[in-house]
Amino acid sequence: MFDNQQTRQQLYDRIRESSRDEVILEEMKRMGFWGKKDAEPSLPEQLIKQETALSKELNALVAQQRKFQDKEKMLKEMRIKRMAEAKQKRAENKKKREQQRFEKAEAWRKRRGGEILFLGEMVSTGLNNTTNNTESLSKFGLPVFHNENDLAIAMGISLSALRFLAFSRKVSTVSHYRKFYLAKKSGGKRLISAPMPKLKGVQYWILQNILQRVNVHPSVHGFIANHSILTNAQPHIGKEVVLNIDVKDFFPSIHFKRVKGMLQQLGYAEKIATILALLCTEAVTEEVAIDGKTYFVQKGNRVLPQGAPTSPAITTILCYKLDKRLQGLADRHQCNYTRYADDVTFSTSRTELNMQQMVWRIKKILADEGFTVHPDKISIMRKGAQQQVTGIVVNQKLSVNREKRRKLRALLHNLETKPGFVPVWGQNSSAAAILGYAHFVKMVDAEKGEKFKDKVRSLIAQGKLSLTQSNNDRSGGNAGSDKPWWNVT
């Protein structure tokens, strides 16, 4: 019926564009089954054509309607699809974040096992800086530590132990210091912070391997090898005027940042300097008891503790500029200058020198360097009166206070002759204090001191003196000072 040259699809397309009847009509005309007339189309043909036109119009309207319906459906499907994709992406991101957190925590755990990344609030700044100034370290002959592991190995402790000893806690149940008070010769009490054994061992290592290698100013005589209160007093023998000034709160005036800065100036990386400074300083704390448990709560800055073996050496290094300025002042006014810890001494043979002006100048220099003069411990000693430097008389030669020697002699005589006599020597009432002063006398005057020591030993052998120290005695020597502990002021 249809032209074989037309494919089935082509016929479908023609029907879709017009109508089935119109296509049949056209084909019937083409094949001669429908008569061709020159006149107007017949009624059936016209009806078919109108039906076809209407069908096309209807199809267009249906297609347009379907188009809008499909658009709404499409938008709805798109929204559903996007929501599903967003939900899946959120789930994937959540899983990814969890994996990243896990990996970060795992990396932190691994790093923490081999590094020190945090040592407490307000003190951990700069722990990422690990660059040493090797040229400066070489100049001072100091050991180089490329990281905290090198430092821990050199100290002979584990990294975790190093972290534990250096960590600065606002509140802790552990204290690395044993604290007690010592009575001062001039009255009042001095707080001593004696480090516990582990920290004390580390501090001695720092002292021997770092601090003692740094050269100090030649006017310093405290805590220096081959120097003592004798060498400190020697330059002031036979002077017209001796001026002695004590610095108030000497060790507590040195805070953590100054110690850290000093170590950086020596050449250590900020990270190593921070660790070493934390090991050598202690925060001012208060003991608080709650539910039968003791807590140590920080209430002040980290400072040098009175009792740590490193404190004196650190002050000696930090005070280099101070000593240089005071020595310059002494040279300008033809004076001798020495310093033994917090004891600053000037002496001169110039009778015309205004010592009050010297006191003012010394105070100003000390204030510039961060120190304060003790208002009650400024002594201007003229030649006509007894002149003492760190407990040693220097009027004509190095000697011990005559009045105190007489008191010791009288005390030993009473012990020997009066049964039941209870000795009292300064803040102590035991043989240790008395024997200690006898050693001090021997250091200044060997002959007199040896006689006193023999007498004390004899009394101990007779049972008239006990080697057991009284409750007021300190234990273990004068921590943080190589002054005779019976002469601590």
C-alpha positions in Angstrom: 0.0 0.0 0.0 2.8 2.4 0.8 5.9 3.2 -1.1 8.5 0.6 -0.3 11.2 3.2 -0.4 9.9 4.8 2.7 10.9 3.2 5.9 8.6 2.5 8.7 10.1 5.2 10.8 9.6 7.8 8.1 5.9 6.9 7.9 5.6 7.2 11.7 7.2 10.6 11.5 4.7 11.8 8.7 1.8 10.5 10.7 3.1 12.3 13.8 3.4 15.5 11.9 -0.1 15.5 10.4 -2.5 12.6 10.9 -3.0 9.0 9.9 -6.0 9.8 7.6 -4.1 12.6 5.8 -1.2 10.3 5.2 -3.4 7.6 3.8 -5.2 10.2 1.6 -1.9 11.5 0.3 -0.7 8.0 -0.5 -4.0 7.0 -2.1 -3.8 10.1 -4.3 -0.1 9.4 -5.2 -1.0 5.8 -6.1 -4.1 6.7 -8.0 -6.8 5.4 -5.7 -8.2 8.8 -5.1 -9.4 10.9 -8.0 -7.7 14.1 -8.8 -9.9 17.0 -9.4 -9.1 20.5 -10.6 -11.9 22.0 -8.5 -11.9 22.6 -4.8 -11.2 19.7 -2.5 -14.1 17.4 -1.8 -15.8 17.5 1.5 -14.1 14.3 2.9 -10.7 15.5 1.9 -11.4 18.9 3.4 -12.6 17.4 6.6 -9.5 15.2 6.8 -7.3 18.3 6.3 -9.2 20.2 9.0 -8.9 17.2 11.3 -5.2 17.1 10.6 -4.8 20.8 11.4 -6.8 20.4 14.6 -4.8 17.3 15.5 -1.6 19.2 15.0 -2.8 22.1 17.1 -4.0 19.7 19.8 -0.7 17.8 19.7 1.2 21.1 20.1 -1.0 22.0 23.1 -0.5 18.6 24.6 3.2 18.8 24.0 3.3 22.2 25.7 1.4 21.0 28.7 3.6 18.0 28.9 6.6 20.2 28.7 5.4 22.2 31.8 4.5 19.1 33.7 7.9 17.6 32.9 9.6 20.8 34.0 8.0 20.7 37.5 8.7 17.0 37.7 12.2 17.6 36.6 12.7 20.4 39.2 11.3 18.2 41.9 13.6 15.4 40.8 16.5 17.7 40.7 15.8 18.9 44.2 15.5 15.4 45.5 18.7 14.5 43.7 20.6 17.5 45.0 19.4 16.8 48.6 20.5 13.2 48.3 23.9 14.3 46.9 24.2 17.0 49.6 23.4 14.4 52.3 25.9 12.0 50.9 28.5 14.8 50.6 27.9 15.7 54.3 28.3 12.1 55.3 31.5 11.9 53.3 32.8 15.2 54.7 32.0 14.0 58.2 33.8 10.8 57.7 36.7 12.7 56.1 36.9 15.1 59.1 36.7 12.2 61.5 39.6 10.5 59.6 41.5 13.8 59.6 41.0 14.2 63.4 42.1 10.7 63.9 45.2 11.1 61.8 45.9 14.5 63.4 45.6 13.0 66.9 47.7 10.0 65.9 50.3 12.4 64.4 50.2 14.4 67.6 50.6 11.3 69.8 53.6 10.3 67.7 55.1 13.8 67.8 54.4 14.1 71.5 56.3 10.8 72.0 59.4 12.3 70.3 59.0 16.0 70.9 58.0 18.6 73.5 55.2 20.6 72.0 53.6 22.3 75.0 54.9 23.1 78.5 52.0 25.1 80.0 50.2 28.4 79.5 52.2 31.6 79.0 55.5 29.8 78.7 55.2 27.7 75.6 55.8 30.6 73.1 58.7 29.8 70.9 58.8 26.0 71.2 58.7 25.9 67.4 62.0 27.8 67.2 64.8 25.2 67.2 67.6 27.2 65.5 70.8 27.5 67.6 73.3 30.3 67.2 76.2 27.8 67.0 78.8 30.6 66.6 77.8 32.1 69.9 77.6 28.7 71.6 81.1 27.9 70.3 82.4 31.2 71.6 81.3 30.4 75.2 82.4 26.7 74.8 78.8 25.5 75.4 77.3 22.1 74.3 75.0 22.2 71.3 71.5 20.6 71.5 69.7 20.3 68.2 66.5 19.3 69.9 65.0 18.3 73.2 66.0 14.7 72.7 69.6 15.7 72.6 69.1 17.6 75.8 67.4 14.7 77.6 70.1 12.2 76.5 72.8 14.6 77.7 71.1 14.9 81.0 70.7 11.1 81.3 66.9 11.2 81.6 64.0 10.3 79.4 62.1 12.8 77.3 58.9 12.2 79.4 60.9 13.0 82.6 62.3 16.2 81.0 58.7 17.2 80.1 57.4 16.4 83.6 60.2 18.4 85.4 59.8 21.4 83.1 56.0 21.6 82.8 54.4 24.7 84.2 51.1 23.9 85.8 48.6 26.5 87.1 47.3 23.9 89.6 49.2 20.7 90.5 49.1 18.0 93.1 52.9 17.6 92.8 55.6 20.1 93.8 59.3 19.8 92.7 60.4 21.8 95.7 60.4 21.2 99.4 59.8 24.5 101.2 60.7 25.7 104.7 61.6 28.9 106.4 65.0 29.9 107.8 65.4 32.4 110.5 67.5 35.4 109.5 70.3 36.7 111.7 68.8 40.2 111.4 65.3 39.0 112.2 62.4 37.7 110.2 62.3 34.5 108.1 63.7 33.5 104.7 61.7 31.1 102.4 63.9 28.3 101.1 62.8 26.2 98.2 65.0 23.1 98.1 64.5 21.1 94.8 63.5 17.5 95.1 66.2 14.9 94.1 65.3 14.4 90.4 65.1 18.1 89.7 68.1 18.8 91.8 70.2 16.4 89.8 69.1 18.1 86.6 69.9 21.5 88.0 73.4 20.4 89.0 73.9 19.1 85.4 72.9 22.5 84.0 75.2 24.2 86.5 78.2 22.1 85.7 77.8 21.7 81.9 76.4 25.2 81.0 76.4 27.9 83.6 79.9 27.3 85.1 81.4 27.5 81.6 80.4 31.1 81.1 83.0 33.7 82.2 81.8 36.2 84.7 82.9 39.7 85.8 86.1 39.7 87.8 84.5 41.7 90.6 82.2 38.8 91.5 83.3 36.5 94.3 80.1 34.6 95.2 79.6 31.1 93.9 82.8 31.2 91.8 85.6 28.6 91.9 88.6 29.7 94.0 86.6 32.7 95.3 85.0 33.1 98.7 84.0 35.6 101.3 87.7 36.0 102.0 88.6 37.0 98.4 85.5 39.3 98.5 86.7 41.1 101.6 90.4 41.3 100.6 90.2 44.4 98.4 88.7 46.4 101.1 91.3 46.0 103.8 92.6 49.2 105.5 90.3 51.7 103.6 89.1 55.0 104.9 85.5 54.2 104.1 83.7 51.0 103.4 80.2 51.1 101.9 78.0 48.0 101.9 74.6 47.7 100.3 72.3 44.7 100.2 69.9 44.0 97.3 66.4 43.3 98.4 64.8 40.0 97.2 67.8 39.2 95.0 66.7 35.8 93.6 63.0 36.6 93.3 63.9 39.7 91.2 65.0 37.4 88.4 62.0 36.1 86.5 61.5 33.4 83.9 61.7 35.7 80.9 65.1 37.1 82.0 66.6 33.7 82.4 65.2 32.5 79.0 66.6 35.7 77.4 70.0 35.1 78.9 70.1 31.5 77.6 69.1 32.8 74.1 71.9 35.4 74.2 74.3 32.6 75.0 73.2 31.0 71.7 70.5 28.5 72.5 67.4 28.1 70.4 64.3 29.5 71.9 62.9 26.0 72.5 66.0 24.8 74.4 66.2 28.1 76.3 62.6 27.8 77.3 63.1 24.2 78.7 66.3 25.2 80.6 64.7 28.3 82.0 61.7 26.3 83.2 64.0 23.8 84.9 65.8 26.6 86.8 62.7 28.7 87.8 59.8 28.1 90.1 56.3 29.8 90.2 55.2 31.4 93.4 52.6 29.0 94.7 50.2 28.6 97.5 49.3 25.2 99.1 45.5 24.6 99.2 44.0 21.6 101.0 40.6 20.4 99.6 39.0 17.2 100.8 42.2 16.0 102.4 44.2 16.5 99.2 46.9 19.1 98.8 47.0 21.3 95.7 49.8 23.7 94.6 48.2 26.8 93.0 50.2 29.3 91.1 49.8 32.9 92.4 52.8 34.6 90.9 55.4 34.7 88.2 58.2 32.1 87.8 61.4 33.3 89.5 64.7 31.9 90.6 64.1 29.8 93.8 66.2 30.5 96.9 67.6 27.0 97.3 68.3 25.8 93.7 72.0 25.2 92.9 71.5 27.0 89.6 70.1 30.2 91.0 73.5 31.8 92.1 75.2 31.1 88.9 72.3 32.5 86.8 72.3 35.7 88.8 76.1 36.0 88.3 75.8 35.7 84.5 72.8 38.0 84.3 74.5 40.6 86.5 77.4 41.0 84.1 76.2 44.3 82.8 75.3 45.4 86.4 78.8 44.6 87.6 80.4 46.3 84.6 78.4 49.5 85.3 79.2 49.4 89.1 82.9 48.7 88.3 82.9 51.8 86.0 81.4 53.9 88.8 84.0 52.6 91.2 86.9 53.4 88.7 85.6 56.9 88.1 85.7 57.7 91.9 88.9 55.7 92.7 87.0 53.0 94.7 87.3 49.3 95.0 84.2 47.3 94.1 83.2 43.7 94.8 79.9 41.8 94.8 79.1 38.6 96.7 75.6 37.6 95.7 73.3 40.4 97.0 76.1 42.1 98.9 77.5 45.1 97.0 80.7 46.6 98.5 82.6 49.8 97.7 85.6 51.1 99.6 88.0 54.0 99.1 90.9 55.8 100.7 89.5 59.2 99.6 88.1 60.9 102.7 86.5 63.7 100.7 84.3 61.4 98.6 80.6 62.1 99.2 79.3 58.6 100.1 75.7 59.7 100.1 76.0 60.6 96.5 77.7 57.2 95.8 74.7 55.5 97.5 72.3 57.4 95.2 74.3 56.5 92.1 74.5 52.8 93.1 70.7 52.8 93.7 70.0 54.2 90.3 72.2 51.7 88.5 70.6 48.8 90.5 67.1 50.1 89.6 68.1 50.4 85.9 69.1 46.7 86.0 65.8 45.6 87.7 67.0 45.4 91.4 66.0 47.3 94.6 68.2 48.2 97.5 67.2 47.0 100.9 66.4 50.3 102.8 67.6 48.9 106.1 70.8 47.4 104.9 73.0 50.3 103.8 76.1 50.6 105.9 78.8 53.4 105.6 81.7 52.3 107.8 84.5 54.8 108.6 87.9 53.8 109.6 87.4 54.8 113.3 84.6 52.1 113.6 84.6 48.4 112.9 84.4 47.7 109.1 82.9 44.4 108.0 82.5 42.9 104.6 80.4 39.7 104.3 80.9 39.1 108.1 84.7 39.6 108.0 86.4 42.5 109.7 88.7 44.4 107.3 90.0 47.4 109.3 93.6 46.3 109.3 93.6 42.7 108.2 91.0 39.9 107.7 89.7 38.9 111.1 86.6 37.7 112.9 84.5 40.0 115.1 86.2 40.1 118.4 83.0 40.4 120.4 81.6 37.3 118.8 84.7 35.3 119.5 84.5 36.3 123.1 80.9 35.1 123.2 81.8 31.8 121.7 84.7 31.4 124.2 82.3 32.1 127.1 79.7 29.7 125.8 82.3 26.9 125.6 83.6 27.7 129.1 80.0 27.5 130.5 79.4 24.2 128.8 82.6 22.8 130.3 82.0 24.1 133.8 78.3 24.2 134.3 76.4 20.9 134.3 73.1 21.1 132.5 74.0 24.3 130.7 71.9 24.7 127.5 73.9 26.5 124.8 72.2 29.1 122.5 74.1 30.3 119.5 72.3 32.6 117.2 69.1 30.8 116.1 70.5 27.4 117.0 71.2 25.4 120.1 73.3 22.5 118.9 76.9 21.5 118.4 76.5 21.8 114.6 75.9 25.6 114.8 78.8 26.1 117.2 81.1 23.8 115.3 80.1 25.6 112.1 81.2 29.0 113.5 84.5 27.4 114.7 85.1 26.4 111.0 84.3 30.0 109.9 86.9 31.3 112.4 89.4 28.8 111.2 88.9 30.0 107.6 89.8 33.5 108.6 92.3 32.8 111.3 93.6 29.2 111.2 95.2 29.2 114.6 92.2 30.6 116.6 89.8 28.5 114.6 91.6 25.2 115.2 91.5 25.9 119.0 87.8 26.4 118.9 87.3 23.3 116.9 89.3 21.2 119.3 87.3 22.5 122.2 84.0 21.8 120.5 85.1 18.2 119.6 86.1 17.6 123.2 82.8 18.8 124.5 81.0 16.5 122.1 83.1 13.6 123.2 82.2 14.3 126.8 78.5 14.4 125.9 78.1 18.0 126.8 77.2 18.9 123.3 74.8 17.1 120.9 75.4 16.8 117.2 71.6 16.6 116.7 70.4 19.9 115.3 67.5 21.8 116.8 64.3 22.4 115.0 65.4 25.8 114.0 68.4 24.5 112.2 68.3 24.2 108.4 68.9 20.9 106.9 71.6 20.2 104.3 73.5 23.5 104.3 72.6 26.9 102.8 70.9 25.9 99.6 71.6 28.3 96.8 74.4 30.1 98.6 78.0 29.3 99.5 77.9 31.8 102.4 78.5 30.0 105.7 75.0 29.1 106.7 75.6 30.5 110.2 76.2 33.8 108.6 73.2 34.1 106.3 71.6 37.5 106.8 
